[in-house]
Amino acid sequence: MNYNYILSLGSNIEPRHDYLLKAHKALKSIGNIIKKSSIYETEAWGNKNQSKFYNAIVKFESFLAPSELLHAIKKIERSIGRKKTFQWGPREIDIDIVFCQDYTINEPDLKVPHPEFTSRKFVLEPMLEVDKDYLLSDSDKTITDFLTLCKDQSNIHKLDLIW
């Protein structure tokens, strides 16, 4: 069985673009990237006293179940060089599972849909490029609707970077 995911990728430690490229390549070893957004430069979220992020969204298909994918993602992050810091701290690479089909998962180390996605413009805006009409199974709101309602006023702009 294949699972369909929406993943969020981010980096705010140089070389940010290279870290996203490495994550992209590593993800292709465990599944298929169906579609990807542009790369956006965004203000840090949560702890704003740090460098800007490069963020992107990928629509991803994998044979790995959600908990298996989470384990594989953590392994990818470590292989790219991610080091433990503090909540919302700087990171070489961050890969989050935002959605997995219409599943709701509430485990200690995995929450799907990602509990913060509606308050993060750096997730919602790039997702418009990937699947603007995505509907949560228990909602009648699209990603466009969530972005309209989002209170995040962070600056975000699309970059002309290839990946």
N, C-alpha and C positions, 0 to 999 in steps of 0.2 A: 504494500500500500504506500502511496505517496501522499505526503502532507503538503499543504500550501501555506506559506508563511509570508508575513510582512516583517522585515528586519530593519532596525535602525542602526546605522553605523556612525561613529563619531571619533574625532581625534583633535586634541588641542596641544599636543607636544610635537615639535618639529622633528622630522619632516612629515607634517600632517597628511599631505597628498600621498606620499609613499606608504604610510601606514594604511590608508584606505585601499590603495592598490594591492597591498599584501593581503588584506582581509578579503578583498574581492577574489583574488586568486585562490586563497585557502577555502573559501566557501564553495568554490566550483569543484573542489575535491570531495565534497560531501553532498552535493546536490546540484541543481540547475538554477541559475539566475534567469528568471523569466523576463524581468523588466527592472530597470533601475532609474532612479531620479538623477537629476543633475547634482553636482556637489554645491552645497550652500555654505557660506561663512556666516556663523551665528555667534551671538554673545553667549557667554557661559550662562548656564541655568543653575539656580540653587546658590552656589558659591560664585558670585560674580567677579570676585577679585582674582582673576586668572585670564590666561590668553583665550582668544576666540577659538571656536571650534570649526572644523570642517565636518559637515553632517550630510548624510544621504540616506535614502530609503531603497531597499531592494525587495522585489517580489520574488520569492524563493520557493523552490519545490525540492523536497528531500524525502528519502525513504526513512529517515530518522524520525521517531516519535518525539513529541515536545521535550520530554525529560532527557532523551538521548541527544537531541540537538543542543539543548542547553549545555550538557557536558562537553560536546564537541566544540561549541562556541568558546567556552572557557579555556579549553585546550588551545584553540586558535589564538585567543587573546594572549595567553602566556607565551606561545611560540613567537608571536610578533614582538613581544617585549613588554607587555603590560605588567606594571608593578602595582601592588596594593598601596593605596594612599588613604584617603578618607572620603566619606560620602560627598559626592559631587565635586571631587577633586580632579586635578589634571590627570589625563590618561593618554597613553600612546594610542590605544584603540579601545573602543567600547562597542560591543554588538549586543543589541537587545532584541528579544522576540516581542514584537508589538502585537501581532495577531497570529493565530493558527486556525485557519478556516473559520468555522463558527463556534469553536471550542471556548469554553470558559474553564480555566484552570486556576485553582487556588491552593497551591502547595507552599510550604515555607520558603522555598528557594525559587519558585516560578509562579508568576501571576500573569495570566493571559485572559483578556487583553491586558496590555501593560497598564497598570493603574494610573499612570501619570500622562498617558498619551493625549488626553483632551486639554491638558494645560500646557502643552509643549508645542509652540509654534514651529520649532526646528524638526518636529516629527510631522506635523500636519501639513505644512506648506510643501515639503518635498513629496509627501504622499499624494498630493493633488496630481503630480505628474505620473504616478504609478497606478493609482486606482481611486480617482476622485469620487466615484459613486459607491465605494465600499460601504456596505451596511452592516452594522453589528446585528447579531441575531435577535437581541432583545431591545432594539432601538429602531426608530424610523429616521434617524439622522445619518446623513452622509458625511464624508470627510469635509466637504465644503461647508456643511452646516456646523460641524465642530469647530472649524477654523473661524467662522463668523462669530461664534460664541466664545472663542478663546480669549482669555484676559491677558495672556502673555503679550507684552508690548516690546519684546526684544527686537533689536535690529537683525534682519536676516536678508542676505542677498545671494542670488544665484551667481556662481562663478563659471567662467568659461574654461573649465578643466576637463580633460578627457580621462575616462577611467573605464 
